[in-house]
Amino acid sequence: MAISACQPSDSVSDDASGDVSDVTSEQVSSNKSSSENSQSLSSEHAKNIEVLAGVPMQQLVSFDPQEIKQGGDSGISISSAESYSKPSSNLAASRKGSFFIGNAFFKQPWVVAPASTDSRDGLGALFNVAACQSCHVKDGRGHAPMTADDDADSLLIRLSMPATTDEQRQQLQDSLIEKVVHPMYGGQLQDRGIQGVPAEARIAVQWTDKPVTFADGYVETLRAPTFNLTKPGYGAFDDDMMVSPRVALPMIGLGLLEQIPDDDIKKQASDSSNGDISGKFNWVMDPQTGKRALGRFGWKAGQTKLITQNQSAFNEDMGLTSNIRPNESCMPTQTACLNAATGADEQGNGKSPVEVNDEVAKFVEFYTRNLAVPHRRNADDKLVLAGKKRFYDMGCQSCHTPRYQLPKTDDDHLEQHGQVIYPYTDLLLHDMGDDLADRTIAGKLPPKDAQVEFLANSYEWRTPALWGVGLAQTVDPQATFLHDGRARTLMEAVLWHGGEAEKQKQQVLKLDKQGRAELNAFLKSL
């Protein structure tokens, strides 16, 4: 089974200092050189980016001190292994207690029930890891197993089946269901089980070198993964079961991304009739409200907000129930899982007993909302600025939208209110080509009309935010890039781009040694 996935390349942004709140679309679009600066951008797309940023494109490409604060006033100036693990710098002292309590529940492992640690029992019965931190090492990104003997602690496998009935197809089109799950293995493979409960399978990977040659003859050796599922615990896998490996995403800046208005994301979506950049938003079912909503979190933008993202991870990754996800992650045929002891506690008020109560869930939500984005380094360096210009000239900001101005809302997200941020993402789904598409367990590419996560198909991936990417391997030397961890460096990640980003990749392949050094310096500065 050969499985791949994608993650668009890395980028950064700049902005003008001072108050830009009164900049209008007419003012930013009047600077024609800003749109002409990016040869791969349509004038409409360039104008859209300028309106979202509040400044002209030319101003984004040049250096301004404000751009150093990628996370706005919530960011931090730490460049160490702890760069992803600090609270928002504008977090009031009276609110830090909630952050550190949430941190404790994020870091410490859950245990099998029954246990003396009543607030932290109920792990499994089927699960992937025992703690959030096991996937998000130091709150950073995960990596794929290096050898067939390595554990897949920070990588999981999502599963789905093709729709076979008109009812299933309609439910997918209407976002009433996330996917058609496998009847024995569900929608996510759990490779561990508590005592007496067989694990669903073991995950292994093999790597094959794939050399790529630049125009000047320089060769960059990529590695292509082949993922294998062995020792199935509940019967044979179906050949048409679609398999999607996913490494853990970094936790920084999630509260800021949550505050980007839906309309700002939607207005970036467009259809392309000539094979260029398009992008679509995922329309998902919010498990908290039971209503359809815009997806923005996860590799396929399948989650609407942090509270649902967190509780879905508790349920699928650790086998823990909550008020949003009250059912154990066991399939009807998995009787040992269904009959295992739980750590569910009574909630009162007519609510079902759960293992992650609302108080714990809120602490964890607050923690994940307030992990700070580290400031950029060397943003005014000549090599970095030359790399930034190349990034923009090649049109990489087509997907990696550089800058947003967050609104001041009436919620409790005080640290995020009104911030000017530089995440370099449009939070949209993009077709990244065959190389990065997920495959069936038999190794075949599924049809493009086969939905695997609400409206997303196997070829489509949400643009990842690039802020902090230059510190990923400072936080964890084993960290890798792209959805399945195949890329060991940022340049490898860029060279895996295909589909809508094929033109950008071809421009990268024309870079000489100096051009490569410039682009890499820019990405490392983020």
Sequence and secondary structure as in RCSB ss.txt:
>XXXX:A:sequence
MAISACQPSDSVSDDASGDVSDVTSEQVSSNKSSSENSQSLSSEHAKNIEVLAGVPMQQLVSFDPQEIKQGGDSG
ISISSAESYSKPSSNLAASRKGSFFIGNAFFKQPWVVAPASTDSRDGLGALFNVAACQSCHVKDGRGHAPMTADD
DADSLLIRLSMPATTDEQRQQLQDSLIEKVVHPMYGGQLQDRGIQGVPAEARIAVQWTDKPVTFADGYVETLRAP
TFNLTKPGYGAFDDDMMVSPRVALPMIGLGLLEQIPDDDIKKQASDSSNGDISGKFNWVMDPQTGKRALGRFGWK
AGQTKLITQNQSAFNEDMGLTSNIRPNESCMPTQTACLNAATGADEQGNGKSPVEVNDEVAKFVEFYTRNLAVPH
RRNADDKLVLAGKKRFYDMGCQSCHTPRYQLPKTDDDHLEQHGQVIYPYTDLLLHDMGDDLADRTIAGKLPPKDA
QVEFLANSYEWRTPALWGVGLAQTVDPQATFLHDGRARTLMEAVLWHGGEAEKQKQQVLKLDKQGRAELNAFLKS
L
>XXXX:A:secstr
                SS  TT  HHHHHT HHHHHT TTS HHHHHHHHHHHTS HHHHHS  GGGG TTGGG 
B   STTTTS B TT  GGGHHHHHHHHHHHHS  B SS S GGGB   SEES SSHHHHSGGGS     SSTTS
  TTEEEEEEB   SHHHHHHHHTTSSS B BTTTBTEE  EE TTS  S EEEEEEEEEEEE TTS EEEEEEE
EEEEES SSS   TT EEEEEE    TTHHHHHTS HHHHHTT    SSSS   B  EEE TTTSSEEE  BTTT
T BSSHHHHHHHHHHHHH   BSSS S S  TT HHHHHS    B  STT   BSB HHHHHHHHHHHHTB  B 
 SSTT HHHHHHHHHHHHTTGGGTS   EE    SSS TTTTT EE       EEE  STTS EETTS    TT 
EEETTEETTEEE    TTGGGHHHH TT  BSTTS BSSHHHHHHT  GGGHHHHHHHTT  HHHHHHHHHHHHH
 
